[in-house]
Amino acid sequence: MNLKSFPRLEINLKKLQANAAVEVELFAKHHIAVMGVNKVFNGLYEPAEAIVKGGIASVAESRIENLKA
């Protein structure tokens, strides 16, 4: 089986963090707090950590199993 034939998602954590910082800054001008959702990352810790480092204080998760992990 050739694993290169399957779709995959590559996450650039530095860009994700920078994008989160831009969102937080833009919305803060309008007194809006940003909440991140870790759904598409299937509970991975690293993307959630990147958006928190970018200034997003609250991260939602769609599955309790992922929160436990």
N, CA, C, O and CB atoms as a CASP TS submission, in Angstrom:
PFRMAT TS
TARGET T0000
AUTHOR 0000-0000-0000
METHOD Language model
MODEL 1
PARENT N/A
ATOM      1  N   MET     1       0.849  -1.173   0.000  1.00  0.00           N
ATOM      2  CA  MET     1       0.000   0.000   0.000  1.00  0.00           C
ATOM      3  C   MET     1       0.900   1.244   0.000  1.00  0.00           C
ATOM      4  O   MET     1       1.812   1.362   0.819  1.00  0.00           O
ATOM      5  CB  MET     1      -0.968  -0.006   1.230  1.00  0.00           C
ATOM      6  N   ASN     2       0.635   2.145  -0.908  1.00  0.00           N
ATOM      7  CA  ASN     2       1.419   3.380  -1.019  1.00  0.00           C
ATOM      8  C   ASN     2       0.747   4.476  -0.201  1.00  0.00           C
ATOM      9  O   ASN     2      -0.308   4.985  -0.579  1.00  0.00           O
ATOM     10  CB  ASN     2       1.569   3.819  -2.509  1.00  0.00           C
ATOM     11  N   LEU     3       1.368   4.839   0.930  1.00  0.00           N
ATOM     12  CA  LEU     3       0.764   5.843   1.804  1.00  0.00           C
ATOM     13  C   LEU     3       0.799   7.237   1.203  1.00  0.00           C
ATOM     14  O   LEU     3       0.049   8.109   1.641  1.00  0.00           O
ATOM     15  CB  LEU     3       1.463   5.853   3.137  1.00  0.00           C
ATOM     16  N   LYS     4       1.639   7.470   0.223  1.00  0.00           N
ATOM     17  CA  LYS     4       1.708   8.785  -0.398  1.00  0.00           C
ATOM     18  C   LYS     4       0.465   9.089  -1.226  1.00  0.00           C
ATOM     19  O   LYS     4       0.225  10.244  -1.578  1.00  0.00           O
ATOM     20  CB  LYS     4       2.944   8.885  -1.268  1.00  0.00           C
ATOM     21  N   SER     5      -0.329   8.065  -1.542  1.00  0.00           N
ATOM     22  CA  SER     5      -1.527   8.285  -2.358  1.00  0.00           C
ATOM     23  C   SER     5      -2.706   8.782  -1.525  1.00  0.00           C
ATOM     24  O   SER     5      -3.700   9.243  -2.085  1.00  0.00           O
ATOM     25  CB  SER     5      -1.913   6.999  -3.075  1.00  0.00           C
ATOM     26  N   PHE     6      -2.613   8.696  -0.200  1.00  0.00           N
ATOM     27  CA  PHE     6      -3.708   9.135   0.664  1.00  0.00           C
ATOM     28  C   PHE     6      -3.606  10.633   0.927  1.00  0.00           C
ATOM     29  O   PHE     6      -2.503  11.172   1.019  1.00  0.00           O
ATOM     30  CB  PHE     6      -3.699   8.357   1.995  1.00  0.00           C
ATOM     31  N   PRO     7      -4.752  11.310   1.048  1.00  0.00           N
ATOM     32  CA  PRO     7      -4.711  12.730   1.421  1.00  0.00           C
ATOM     33  C   PRO     7      -4.148  12.880   2.832  1.00  0.00           C
ATOM     34  O   PRO     7      -4.361  12.020   3.688  1.00  0.00           O
ATOM     35  CB  PRO     7      -6.129  13.367   1.331  1.00  0.00           C
ATOM     36  N   ARG     8      -3.440  13.959   3.065  1.00  0.00           N
ATOM     37  CA  ARG     8      -2.928  14.230   4.400  1.00  0.00           C
ATOM     38  C   ARG     8      -2.940  15.728   4.641  1.00  0.00           C
ATOM     39  O   ARG     8      -2.923  16.529   3.707  1.00  0.00           O
ATOM     40  CB  ARG     8      -1.503  13.657   4.580  1.00  0.00           C
ATOM     41  N   LEU     9      -2.970  16.076   5.885  1.00  0.00           N
ATOM     42  CA  LEU     9      -3.003  17.470   6.298  1.00  0.00           C
ATOM     43  C   LEU     9      -1.668  17.807   6.936  1.00  0.00           C
ATOM     44  O   LEU     9      -1.268  17.181   7.918  1.00  0.00           O
ATOM     45  CB  LEU     9      -4.180  17.746   7.277  1.00  0.00           C
ATOM     46  N   GLU    10      -0.985  18.786   6.385  1.00  0.00           N
ATOM     47  CA  GLU    10       0.258  19.255   6.976  1.00  0.00           C
ATOM     48  C   GLU    10      -0.022  20.580   7.666  1.00  0.00           C
ATOM     49  O   GLU    10      -0.566  21.503   7.060  1.00  0.00           O
ATOM     50  CB  GLU    10       1.384  19.402   5.902  1.00  0.00           C
ATOM     51  N   ILE    11       0.353  20.667   8.937  1.00  0.00           N
ATOM     52  CA  ILE    11       0.060  21.841   9.738  1.00  0.00           C
ATOM     53  C   ILE    11       1.347  22.606   9.996  1.00  0.00           C
ATOM     54  O   ILE    11       2.293  22.070  10.573  1.00  0.00           O
ATOM     55  CB  ILE    11      -0.622  21.449  11.065  1.00  0.00           C
ATOM     56  N   ASN    12       1.377  23.865   9.565  1.00  0.00           N
ATOM     57  CA  ASN    12       2.510  24.733   9.858  1.00  0.00           C
ATOM     58  C   ASN    12       2.159  25.485  11.140  1.00  0.00           C
ATOM     59  O   ASN    12       1.395  26.450  11.122  1.00  0.00           O
ATOM     60  CB  ASN    12       2.822  25.727   8.656  1.00  0.00           C
ATOM     61  N   LEU    13       2.725  25.026  12.241  1.00  0.00           N
ATOM     62  CA  LEU    13       2.360  25.571  13.549  1.00  0.00           C
ATOM     63  C   LEU    13       2.748  27.032  13.699  1.00  0.00           C
ATOM     64  O   LEU    13       2.051  27.789  14.375  1.00  0.00           O
ATOM     65  CB  LEU    13       3.008  24.762  14.644  1.00  0.00           C
ATOM     66  N   LYS    14       3.837  27.434  13.085  1.00  0.00           N
ATOM     67  CA  LYS    14       4.256  28.843  13.165  1.00  0.00           C
ATOM     68  C   LYS    14       3.254  29.745  12.454  1.00  0.00           C
ATOM     69  O   LYS    14       2.917  30.820  12.950  1.00  0.00           O
ATOM     70  CB  LYS    14       5.661  29.028  12.551  1.00  0.00           C
ATOM     71  N   LYS    15       2.781  29.305  11.292  1.00  0.00           N
ATOM     72  CA  LYS    15       1.782  30.091  10.564  1.00  0.00           C
ATOM     73  C   LYS    15       0.450  30.099  11.305  1.00  0.00           C
ATOM     74  O   LYS    15      -0.238  31.119  11.341  1.00  0.00           O
ATOM     75  CB  LYS    15       1.592  29.537   9.143  1.00  0.00           C
ATOM     76  N   LEU    16       0.087  28.969  11.893  1.00  0.00           N
ATOM     77  CA  LEU    16      -1.154  28.884  12.655  1.00  0.00           C
ATOM     78  C   LEU    16      -1.112  29.853  13.833  1.00  0.00           C
ATOM     79  O   LEU    16      -2.089  30.552  14.104  1.00  0.00           O
ATOM     80  CB  LEU    16      -1.393  27.441  13.151  1.00  0.00           C
ATOM     81  N   GLN    17       0.013  29.892  14.525  1.00  0.00           N
ATOM     82  CA  GLN    17       0.180  30.814  15.643  1.00  0.00           C
ATOM     83  C   GLN    17       0.116  32.260  15.174  1.00  0.00           C
ATOM     84  O   GLN    17      -0.529  33.091  15.813  1.00  0.00           O
ATOM     85  CB  GLN    17       1.504  30.552  16.356  1.00  0.00           C
ATOM     86  N   ALA    18       0.778  32.565  14.063  1.00  0.00           N
ATOM     87  CA  ALA    18       0.768  33.936  13.534  1.00  0.00           C
ATOM     88  C   ALA    18      -0.639  34.339  13.101  1.00  0.00           C
ATOM     89  O   ALA    18      -1.057  35.472  13.340  1.00  0.00           O
ATOM     90  CB  ALA    18       1.744  34.065  12.346  1.00  0.00           C
ATOM     91  N   ASN    19      -1.364  33.436  12.475  1.00  0.00           N
ATOM     92  CA  ASN    19      -2.737  33.731  12.051  1.00  0.00           C
ATOM     93  C   ASN    19      -3.644  33.972  13.252  1.00  0.00           C
ATOM     94  O   ASN    19      -4.505  34.851  13.217  1.00  0.00           O
ATOM     95  CB  ASN    19      -3.293  32.583  11.197  1.00  0.00           C
ATOM     96  N   ALA    20      -3.452  33.196  14.310  1.00  0.00           N
ATOM     97  CA  ALA    20      -4.241  33.391  15.525  1.00  0.00           C
ATOM     98  C   ALA    20      -3.965  34.773  16.110  1.00  0.00           C
ATOM     99  O   ALA    20      -4.883  35.464  16.550  1.00  0.00           O
ATOM    100  CB  ALA    20      -3.926  32.291  16.566  1.00  0.00           C
ATOM    101  N   ALA    21      -2.707  35.164  16.110  1.00  0.00           N
ATOM    102  CA  ALA    21      -2.347  36.479  16.652  1.00  0.00           C
ATOM    103  C   ALA    21      -2.991  37.605  15.851  1.00  0.00           C
ATOM    104  O   ALA    21      -3.444  38.596  16.424  1.00  0.00           O
ATOM    105  CB  ALA    21      -0.825  36.652  16.662  1.00  0.00           C
ATOM    106  N   VAL    22      -3.033  37.457  14.538  1.00  0.00           N
ATOM    107  CA  VAL    22      -3.665  38.471  13.686  1.00  0.00           C
ATOM    108  C   VAL    22      -5.159  38.536  13.984  1.00  0.00           C
ATOM    109  O   VAL    22      -5.718  39.624  14.119  1.00  0.00           O
ATOM    110  CB  VAL    22      -3.425  38.160  12.182  1.00  0.00           C
ATOM    111  N   GLU    23      -5.810  37.375  14.088  1.00  0.00           N
ATOM    112  CA  GLU    23      -7.248  37.350  14.397  1.00  0.00           C
ATOM    113  C   GLU    23      -7.541  38.030  15.725  1.00  0.00           C
ATOM    114  O   GLU    23      -8.445  38.860  15.824  1.00  0.00           O
ATOM    115  CB  GLU    23      -7.765  35.907  14.429  1.00  0.00           C
ATOM    116  N   VAL    24      -6.768  37.672  16.742  1.00  0.00           N
ATOM    117  CA  VAL    24      -6.985  38.241  18.076  1.00  0.00           C
ATOM    118  C   VAL    24      -6.856  39.760  18.015  1.00  0.00           C
ATOM    119  O   VAL    24      -7.679  40.478  18.583  1.00  0.00           O
ATOM    120  CB  VAL    24      -5.976  37.651  19.102  1.00  0.00           C
ATOM    121  N   GLU    25      -5.838  40.243  17.337  1.00  0.00           N
ATOM    122  CA  GLU    25      -5.610  41.691  17.236  1.00  0.00           C
ATOM    123  C   GLU    25      -6.742  42.391  16.487  1.00  0.00           C
ATOM    124  O   GLU    25      -7.235  43.428  16.932  1.00  0.00           O
ATOM    125  CB  GLU    25      -4.278  41.969  16.534  1.00  0.00           C
ATOM    126  N   LEU    26      -7.152  41.831  15.359  1.00  0.00           N
ATOM    127  CA  LEU    26      -8.215  42.455  14.560  1.00  0.00           C
ATOM    128  C   LEU    26      -9.540  42.505  15.315  1.00  0.00           C
ATOM    129  O   LEU    26     -10.217  43.532  15.319  1.00  0.00           O
ATOM    130  CB  LEU    26      -8.400  41.699  13.247  1.00  0.00           C
ATOM    131  N   PHE    27      -9.906  41.398  15.950  1.00  0.00           N
ATOM    132  CA  PHE    27     -11.184  41.356  16.653  1.00  0.00           C
ATOM    133  C   PHE    27     -11.161  42.174  17.932  1.00  0.00           C
ATOM    134  O   PHE    27     -12.189  42.718  18.336  1.00  0.00           O
ATOM    135  CB  PHE    27     -11.556  39.927  16.969  1.00  0.00           C
ATOM    136  N   ALA    28     -10.004  42.268  18.576  1.00  0.00           N
ATOM    137  CA  ALA    28      -9.896  43.047  19.809  1.00  0.00           C
ATOM    138  C   ALA    28     -10.251  44.512  19.562  1.00  0.00           C
ATOM    139  O   ALA    28     -10.765  45.186  20.455  1.00  0.00           O
ATOM    140  CB  ALA    28      -8.478  42.937  20.390  1.00  0.00           C
ATOM    141  N   LYS    29      -9.980  45.002  18.364  1.00  0.00           N
ATOM    142  CA  LYS    29     -10.330  46.390  18.023  1.00  0.00           C
ATOM    143  C   LYS    29     -11.832  46.621  18.103  1.00  0.00           C
ATOM    144  O   LYS    29     -12.283  47.754  18.273  1.00  0.00           O
ATOM    145  CB  LYS    29      -9.828  46.739  16.618  1.00  0.00           C
ATOM    146  N   HIS    30     -12.604  45.547  17.981  1.00  0.00           N
ATOM    147  CA  HIS    30     -14.063  45.626  18.034  1.00  0.00           C
ATOM    148  C   HIS    30     -14.606  45.008  19.324  1.00  0.00           C
ATOM    149  O   HIS    30     -15.800  44.729  19.437  1.00  0.00           O
ATOM    150  CB  HIS    30     -14.677  44.923  16.816  1.00  0.00           C
ATOM    151  N   HIS    31     -13.722  44.802  20.286  1.00  0.00           N
ATOM    152  CA  HIS    31     -14.088  44.245  21.598  1.00  0.00           C
ATOM    153  C   HIS    31     -14.714  42.855  21.476  1.00  0.00           C
ATOM    154  O   HIS    31     -15.675  42.524  22.170  1.00  0.00           O
ATOM    155  CB  HIS    31     -15.060  45.185  22.316  1.00  0.00           C
ATOM    156  N   ILE    32     -14.145  42.054  20.578  1.00  0.00           N
ATOM    157  CA  ILE    32     -14.622  40.690  20.371  1.00  0.00           C
ATOM    158  C   ILE    32     -13.501  39.734  20.765  1.00  0.00           C
ATOM    159  O   ILE    32     -12.371  39.864  20.294  1.00  0.00           O
ATOM    160  CB  ILE    32     -15.071  40.458  18.884  1.00  0.00           C
ATOM    161  N   ALA    33     -13.820  38.771  21.632  1.00  0.00           N
ATOM    162  CA  ALA    33     -12.851  37.744  22.010  1.00  0.00           C
ATOM    163  C   ALA    33     -12.944  36.576  21.033  1.00  0.00           C
ATOM    164  O   ALA    33     -14.032  36.225  20.575  1.00  0.00           O
ATOM    165  CB  ALA    33     -13.092  37.261  23.467  1.00  0.00           C
ATOM    166  N   VAL    34     -11.821  35.989  20.724  1.00  0.00           N
ATOM    167  CA  VAL    34     -11.761  34.870  19.779  1.00  0.00           C
ATOM    168  C   VAL    34     -11.652  33.562  20.557  1.00  0.00           C
ATOM    169  O   VAL    34     -10.896  33.459  21.524  1.00  0.00           O
ATOM    170  CB  VAL    34     -10.557  35.029  18.797  1.00  0.00           C
ATOM    171  N   MET    35     -12.418  32.568  20.120  1.00  0.00           N
ATOM    172  CA  MET    35     -12.332  31.232  20.707  1.00  0.00           C
ATOM    173  C   MET    35     -11.919  30.271  19.604  1.00  0.00           C
ATOM    174  O   MET    35     -12.511  30.267  18.525  1.00  0.00           O
ATOM    175  CB  MET    35     -13.695  30.797  21.363  1.00  0.00           C
ATOM    176  N   GLY    36     -10.919  29.468  19.866  1.00  0.00           N
ATOM    177  CA  GLY    36     -10.466  28.480  18.890  1.00  0.00           C
ATOM    178  C   GLY    36     -11.240  27.191  19.037  1.00  0.00           C
ATOM    179  O   GLY    36     -11.724  26.862  20.120  1.00  0.00           O
ATOM    180  N   VAL    37     -11.354  26.452  17.925  1.00  0.00           N
ATOM    181  CA  VAL    37     -12.004  25.148  17.934  1.00  0.00           C
ATOM    182  C   VAL    37     -11.015  24.139  17.374  1.00  0.00           C
ATOM    183  O   VAL    37     -10.530  24.295  16.254  1.00  0.00           O
ATOM    184  CB  VAL    37     -13.340  25.159  17.108  1.00  0.00           C
ATOM    185  N   ASN    38     -10.716  23.115  18.145  1.00  0.00           N
ATOM    186  CA  ASN    38      -9.698  22.136  17.774  1.00  0.00           C
ATOM    187  C   ASN    38     -10.300  20.935  17.043  1.00  0.00           C
ATOM    188  O   ASN    38      -9.730  19.845  17.082  1.00  0.00           O
ATOM    189  CB  ASN    38      -8.951  21.664  19.015  1.00  0.00           C
ATOM    190  N   LYS    39     -11.430  21.115  16.384  1.00  0.00           N
ATOM    191  CA  LYS    39     -12.154  19.997  15.767  1.00  0.00           C
ATOM    192  C   LYS    39     -11.390  19.363  14.600  1.00  0.00           C
ATOM    193  O   LYS    39     -11.229  18.143  14.557  1.00  0.00           O
ATOM    194  CB  LYS    39     -13.512  20.472  15.282  1.00  0.00           C
ATOM    195  N   VAL    40     -10.938  20.152  13.691  1.00  0.00           N
ATOM    196  CA  VAL    40     -10.322  19.603  12.482  1.00  0.00           C
ATOM    197  C   VAL    40      -8.997  18.897  12.766  1.00  0.00           C
ATOM    198  O   VAL    40      -8.522  18.117  11.940  1.00  0.00           O
ATOM    199  CB  VAL    40     -10.101  20.708  11.470  1.00  0.00           C
ATOM    200  N   PHE    41      -8.398  19.162  13.924  1.00  0.00           N
ATOM    201  CA  PHE    41      -7.096  18.584  14.259  1.00  0.00           C
ATOM    202  C   PHE    41      -7.208  17.286  15.044  1.00  0.00           C
ATOM    203  O   PHE    41      -6.197  16.747  15.494  1.00  0.00           O
ATOM    204  CB  PHE    41      -6.284  19.575  15.047  1.00  0.00           C
ATOM    205  N   ASN    42      -8.411  16.783  15.213  1.00  0.00           N
ATOM    206  CA  ASN    42      -8.653  15.503  15.869  1.00  0.00           C
ATOM    207  C   ASN    42      -8.010  15.420  17.254  1.00  0.00           C
ATOM    208  O   ASN    42      -7.478  14.379  17.638  1.00  0.00           O
ATOM    209  CB  ASN    42      -8.136  14.380  15.002  1.00  0.00           C
ATOM    210  N   GLY    43      -8.063  16.511  17.989  1.00  0.00           N
ATOM    211  CA  GLY    43      -7.580  16.516  19.360  1.00  0.00           C
ATOM    212  C   GLY    43      -6.083  16.645  19.530  1.00  0.00           C
ATOM    213  O   GLY    43      -5.578  16.466  20.639  1.00  0.00           O
ATOM    214  N   LEU    44      -5.360  16.949  18.475  1.00  0.00           N
ATOM    215  CA  LEU    44      -3.913  17.114  18.614  1.00  0.00           C
ATOM    216  C   LEU    44      -3.597  18.291  19.527  1.00  0.00           C
ATOM    217  O   LEU    44      -4.230  19.343  19.449  1.00  0.00           O
ATOM    218  CB  LEU    44      -3.255  17.317  17.238  1.00  0.00           C
ATOM    219  N   TYR    45      -2.618  18.098  20.383  1.00  0.00           N
ATOM    220  CA  TYR    45      -2.235  19.119  21.349  1.00  0.00           C
ATOM    221  C   TYR    45      -1.507  20.295  20.686  1.00  0.00           C
ATOM    222  O   TYR    45      -1.745  21.450  21.038  1.00  0.00           O
ATOM    223  CB  TYR    45      -1.354  18.505  22.428  1.00  0.00           C
ATOM    224  N   GLU    46      -0.634  20.004  19.740  1.00  0.00           N
ATOM    225  CA  GLU    46       0.230  21.024  19.154  1.00  0.00           C
ATOM    226  C   GLU    46      -0.519  22.164  18.465  1.00  0.00           C
ATOM    227  O   GLU    46      -0.158  23.321  18.681  1.00  0.00           O
ATOM    228  CB  GLU    46       1.146  20.383  18.173  1.00  0.00           C
ATOM    229  N   PRO    47      -1.540  21.903  17.650  1.00  0.00           N
ATOM    230  CA  PRO    47      -2.287  23.024  17.062  1.00  0.00           C
ATOM    231  C   PRO    47      -3.005  23.868  18.109  1.00  0.00           C
ATOM    232  O   PRO    47      -3.060  25.092  17.987  1.00  0.00           O
ATOM    233  CB  PRO    47      -3.297  22.503  16.061  1.00  0.00           C
ATOM    234  N   ALA    48      -3.553  23.228  19.132  1.00  0.00           N
ATOM    235  CA  ALA    48      -4.219  23.980  20.202  1.00  0.00           C
ATOM    236  C   ALA    48      -3.204  24.858  20.922  1.00  0.00           C
ATOM    237  O   ALA    48      -3.485  26.016  21.232  1.00  0.00           O
ATOM    238  CB  ALA    48      -4.916  23.020  21.206  1.00  0.00           C
ATOM    239  N   GLU    49      -2.038  24.311  21.185  1.00  0.00           N
ATOM    240  CA  GLU    49      -0.980  25.085  21.847  1.00  0.00           C
ATOM    241  C   GLU    49      -0.559  26.279  20.981  1.00  0.00           C
ATOM    242  O   GLU    49      -0.306  27.364  21.505  1.00  0.00           O
ATOM    243  CB  GLU    49       0.245  24.183  22.145  1.00  0.00           C
ATOM    244  N   ALA    50      -0.483  26.085  19.669  1.00  0.00           N
ATOM    245  CA  ALA    50      -0.079  27.165  18.759  1.00  0.00           C
ATOM    246  C   ALA    50      -1.068  28.322  18.787  1.00  0.00           C
ATOM    247  O   ALA    50      -0.656  29.482  18.803  1.00  0.00           O
ATOM    248  CB  ALA    50       0.054  26.635  17.331  1.00  0.00           C
ATOM    249  N   ILE    51      -2.365  28.028  18.793  1.00  0.00           N
ATOM    250  CA  ILE    51      -3.324  29.132  18.790  1.00  0.00           C
ATOM    251  C   ILE    51      -3.370  29.830  20.143  1.00  0.00           C
ATOM    252  O   ILE    51      -3.642  31.028  20.219  1.00  0.00           O
ATOM    253  CB  ILE    51      -4.716  28.626  18.416  1.00  0.00           C
ATOM    254  N   VAL    52      -3.102  29.075  21.220  1.00  0.00           N
ATOM    255  CA  VAL    52      -3.032  29.705  22.544  1.00  0.00           C
ATOM    256  C   VAL    52      -1.815  30.639  22.594  1.00  0.00           C
ATOM    257  O   VAL    52      -1.904  31.749  23.118  1.00  0.00           O
ATOM    258  CB  VAL    52      -2.947  28.621  23.678  1.00  0.00           C
ATOM    259  N   LYS    53      -0.694  30.191  22.054  1.00  0.00           N
ATOM    260  CA  LYS    53       0.494  31.043  21.992  1.00  0.00           C
ATOM    261  C   LYS    53       0.233  32.280  21.134  1.00  0.00           C
ATOM    262  O   LYS    53       0.857  33.323  21.331  1.00  0.00           O
ATOM    263  CB  LYS    53       1.692  30.254  21.434  1.00  0.00           C
ATOM    264  N   GLY    54      -0.698  32.157  20.178  1.00  0.00           N
ATOM    265  CA  GLY    54      -1.074  33.287  19.333  1.00  0.00           C
ATOM    266  C   GLY    54      -2.027  34.254  20.010  1.00  0.00           C
ATOM    267  O   GLY    54      -2.367  35.288  19.436  1.00  0.00           O
ATOM    268  N   GLY    55      -2.465  33.934  21.226  1.00  0.00           N
ATOM    269  CA  GLY    55      -3.309  34.853  21.974  1.00  0.00           C
ATOM    270  C   GLY    55      -4.742  34.423  22.181  1.00  0.00           C
ATOM    271  O   GLY    55      -5.504  35.128  22.842  1.00  0.00           O
ATOM    272  N   ILE    56      -5.125  33.297  21.640  1.00  0.00           N
ATOM    273  CA  ILE    56      -6.488  32.801  21.833  1.00  0.00           C
ATOM    274  C   ILE    56      -6.538  32.104  23.190  1.00  0.00           C
ATOM    275  O   ILE    56      -5.822  31.129  23.418  1.00  0.00           O
ATOM    276  CB  ILE    56      -6.922  31.824  20.670  1.00  0.00           C
ATOM    277  N   ALA    57      -7.379  32.601  24.081  1.00  0.00           N
ATOM    278  CA  ALA    57      -7.392  32.116  25.462  1.00  0.00           C
ATOM    279  C   ALA    57      -8.282  30.898  25.668  1.00  0.00           C
ATOM    280  O   ALA    57      -8.053  30.125  26.598  1.00  0.00           O
ATOM    281  CB  ALA    57      -7.841  33.215  26.376  1.00  0.00           C
ATOM    282  N   SER    58      -9.291  30.708  24.825  1.00  0.00           N
ATOM    283  CA  SER    58     -10.234  29.605  24.994  1.00  0.00           C
ATOM    284  C   SER    58     -10.206  28.704  23.771  1.00  0.00           C
ATOM    285  O   SER    58     -10.274  29.176  22.636  1.00  0.00           O
ATOM    286  CB  SER    58     -11.658  30.134  25.237  1.00  0.00           C
ATOM    287  N   VAL    59     -10.106  27.412  24.011  1.00  0.00           N
ATOM    288  CA  VAL    59     -10.097  26.438  22.913  1.00  0.00           C
ATOM    289  C   VAL    59     -11.196  25.427  23.177  1.00  0.00           C
ATOM    290  O   VAL    59     -11.243  24.814  24.244  1.00  0.00           O
ATOM    291  CB  VAL    59      -8.700  25.730  22.774  1.00  0.00           C
ATOM    292  N   ALA    60     -12.074  25.254  22.212  1.00  0.00           N
ATOM    293  CA  ALA    60     -13.164  24.281  22.312  1.00  0.00           C
ATOM    294  C   ALA    60     -12.745  22.976  21.645  1.00  0.00           C
ATOM    295  O   ALA    60     -11.917  22.963  20.734  1.00  0.00           O
ATOM    296  CB  ALA    60     -14.465  24.834  21.663  1.00  0.00           C
ATOM    297  N   GLU    61     -13.319  21.907  22.106  1.00  0.00           N
ATOM    298  CA  GLU    61     -13.058  20.584  21.538  1.00  0.00           C
ATOM    299  C   GLU    61     -14.394  19.891  21.364  1.00  0.00           C
ATOM    300  O   GLU    61     -15.257  19.977  22.237  1.00  0.00           O
ATOM    301  CB  GLU    61     -12.092  19.739  22.445  1.00  0.00           C
ATOM    302  N   SER    62     -14.573  19.206  20.245  1.00  0.00           N
ATOM    303  CA  SER    62     -15.867  18.600  19.944  1.00  0.00           C
ATOM    304  C   SER    62     -16.045  17.221  20.572  1.00  0.00           C
ATOM    305  O   SER    62     -17.169  16.724  20.642  1.00  0.00           O
ATOM    306  CB  SER    62     -16.041  18.497  18.457  1.00  0.00           C
ATOM    307  N   ARG    63     -14.967  16.597  21.027  1.00  0.00           N
ATOM    308  CA  ARG    63     -15.073  15.248  21.568  1.00  0.00           C
ATOM    309  C   ARG    63     -14.470  15.161  22.968  1.00  0.00           C
ATOM    310  O   ARG    63     -13.352  15.616  23.205  1.00  0.00           O
ATOM    311  CB  ARG    63     -14.385  14.252  20.640  1.00  0.00           C
ATOM    312  N   ILE    64     -15.219  14.577  23.879  1.00  0.00           N
ATOM    313  CA  ILE    64     -14.759  14.443  25.261  1.00  0.00           C
ATOM    314  C   ILE    64     -13.513  13.561  25.329  1.00  0.00           C
ATOM    315  O   ILE    64     -12.632  13.804  26.154  1.00  0.00           O
ATOM    316  CB  ILE    64     -15.875  13.858  26.149  1.00  0.00           C
ATOM    317  N   GLU    65     -13.429  12.539  24.471  1.00  0.00           N
ATOM    318  CA  GLU    65     -12.250  11.675  24.472  1.00  0.00           C
ATOM    319  C   GLU    65     -10.971  12.461  24.234  1.00  0.00           C
ATOM    320  O   GLU    65      -9.929  12.167  24.821  1.00  0.00           O
ATOM    321  CB  GLU    65     -12.390  10.594  23.418  1.00  0.00           C
ATOM    322  N   ASN    66     -11.060  13.474  23.357  1.00  0.00           N
ATOM    323  CA  ASN    66      -9.895  14.295  23.066  1.00  0.00           C
ATOM    324  C   ASN    66      -9.507  15.173  24.254  1.00  0.00           C
ATOM    325  O   ASN    66      -8.325  15.425  24.484  1.00  0.00           O
ATOM    326  CB  ASN    66     -10.160  15.158  21.847  1.00  0.00           C
ATOM    327  N   LEU    67     -10.492  15.632  24.997  1.00  0.00           N
ATOM    328  CA  LEU    67     -10.206  16.435  26.185  1.00  0.00           C
ATOM    329  C   LEU    67      -9.517  15.591  27.249  1.00  0.00           C
ATOM    330  O   LEU    67      -8.592  16.057  27.915  1.00  0.00           O
ATOM    331  CB  LEU    67     -11.499  17.048  26.748  1.00  0.00           C
ATOM    332  N   LYS    68      -9.964  14.355  27.407  1.00  0.00           N
ATOM    333  CA  LYS    68      -9.359  13.462  28.386  1.00  0.00           C
ATOM    334  C   LYS    68      -7.901  13.188  28.057  1.00  0.00           C
ATOM    335  O   LYS    68      -7.056  13.104  28.948  1.00  0.00           O
ATOM    336  CB  LYS    68     -10.132  12.153  28.458  1.00  0.00           C
ATOM    337  N   ALA    69      -7.618  13.051  26.777  1.00  0.00           N
ATOM    338  CA  ALA    69      -6.230  12.770  26.325  1.00  0.00           C
ATOM    339  C   ALA    69      -5.362  13.971  26.613  1.00  0.00           C
ATOM    340  O   ALA    69      -4.167  13.954  26.317  1.00  0.00           O
ATOM    341  CB  ALA    69      -6.180  12.423  24.800  1.00  0.00           C
TER
END
